[in-house]
Amino acid sequence: MTEIADTRATVIVTQRERFGMTEESLDSLYDHIGENVDVVVVDGNSPPSKKAYLEKAAKERGFTLIRRDAFLTPNQARNLGVGAASTKYVVFADNDVIYSQNWLENLIACAEETGAAVVAPLTCQGLPAHTEIHHAGGDYAIDGMMDDFMAANDDEQRPFDEVMHGHGDKLSAWQGKLRRQVTGMCEFHCVLVRKDVFEKTGPLDEGMLSTKEHIDFSIAVREAGEEVWFEPTSVITYVFPCRARPLNREDWPFFALRWSTEYGSRSLKHFIAKWRLQTKPDYVAEKEHIYATRRMQGILIPIMRQIPLMGRNARFARVAARASQPVEMVVNRALVGWHDRRR
């Protein structure tokens, strides 16, 4: 087995859904980690400008850069990163994250003091950073009954109910209410993992192409007899596409693949079958609708806004985007088919 350094961590940066925040996120990372922290950046077919930036930054900052000339699914990229790490802990972090002071030290402290295999920070969302909660721990069992969920027999279905604590609430409303505790699940926006847990769980499941991979991993950790903890003194923010940080045109193909209806549907069906989950009848269809809506908001509406004169009207842009969705669905399926053949 690879020799493990004491309590050090390797931060593994992978692409969540776009490339446009690469520089800003890496700058924030290096502003908030010590000099002796290893960093691995996994680059799955970023556009030429980002590829050049990462090659230059890797030389200047000394991080390990792993490049593949094809888009990678999230778990493909993370598994590549783990293979390049030799520290006791690894931290998975998306390339659209903004960090805060002592975020990493506090994650490591929680793991060391509790024996946790996985530690989730307080994950915020949007701008200004560190003001609105995205994830303050969560559960996937009905009423949080994790023990009952894990004790289900092989022929029993497990009632599934995803709950993200604090989601959408202002952080100020939760001051004094957040504490370090065992939680049901982490999020892959940013999470610390004790590297030897993969000896029990195996690598991250690459059958999870685009969604719910964080819950899949959290269940696997619990099934292996380990725990996921929530550490509220470690605070990070992921920045979803918004007016302040919109998608760039060069982001569109990767974004469309990541949130393709086909990849989402395959991931959900694999997830449900793997863990024998009992979901509401329209669960997969609802999620498929969400993925299509994401593509409409992230790609189609911006395209319609570029139409001379008419595009300036917000209602026109929305209506035109919705009308173009049947064509977009055909294009999206073709995109998935092309990438399937490459994979």
Number of C-alpha atoms within 10 A of each C-alpha: 5 8 8 15 11 9 14 18 26 24 27 28 28 29 26 23 24 25 26 22 23 20 16 13 21 21 13 14 22 14 12 17 19 12 8 9 14 19 25 25 26 25 23 22 17 24 14 10 10 17 16 12 12 24 15 12 15 16 11 9 12 12 17 18 20 16 17 13 10 14 20 24 23 24 22 20 25 26 16 18 25 22 9 16 21 18 22 18 26 25 29 22 25 27 28 26 27 25 25 18 14 14 20 26 17 18 25 24 14 23 22 13 8 15 15 19 22 30 34 30 28 27 30 29 22 21 17 11 18 22 18 21 26 24 25 26 29 21 21 22 20 15 12 17 13 16 10 12 20 14 11 13 10 9 7 12 16 22 18 20 15 16 18 18 15 21 18 15 15 16 18 11 12 12 9 7 7 16 12 16 15 18 23 24 30 28 25 23 25 25 24 29 23 21 20 16 18 16 9 13 16 12 17 20 17 16 16 24 25 25 21 17 22 18 20 18 22 23 22 20 21 18 14 14 10 16 20 25 25 29 26 22 20 22 25 26 27 24 23 19 18 12 8 11 14 16 21 15 13 15 18 18 15 23 19 25 24 25 23 23 24 20 21 23 20 16 20 23 13 15 20 17 11 10 17 18 18 15 14 10 8 9 11 18 11 10 16 20 11 15 20 19 16 16 24 20 17 21 21 22 21 19 16 21 19 12 12 8 8 13 18 13 12 13 11 15 21 19 12 17 22 16 12 15 17 11 9 19 16 10 13 22 17 12 16 18 13 11 14 9 7 9 9
